[in-house]
Amino acid sequence: MEQFRVLVQIAIAISVAYVWILRFHNVVKEFKEFGLNDLTRNFVGAAKISLATLLVAGIWYSSLVFISSILMGLFMMGAQYFHFKVKSPFIKRLPSLILLVLCAFLALGSIQ
């Protein structure tokens, strides 16, 4: 089970890094669609990349996993809210929904 948890931490971190670094043009488009400004977008991006880094560091320092997975999950809930607000199709909501479930799994698994 511990190996699966580590795999989930890495999967979340890679997913976030991929979207916010390699697919940033898509993020810019979505934030405009959501009606959010550039400052908000940059804050969310910096926070998500920082939390993804903490999830990776949590492989060696398990005390980092709980808070970083909770905070990342809150960002994913926010993503769900904005996708619902603009009536995005389910396929666009699915990635943040999957990451939300994975964050919940990590948070629940790290409670000792």
Buried (B, 14 or more C-beta within 10 A) or exposed (E): EEEEBBEBBBBBBEBBBEBBEEEEEEBEEBBEBBEBEEEEBEEBBEBBBBBBBBBBBBBEEBEBBBBBBBBBBBBBEBBBEBBEEEEBEEEBBEBBBBBBEBBBBBBEBBEE
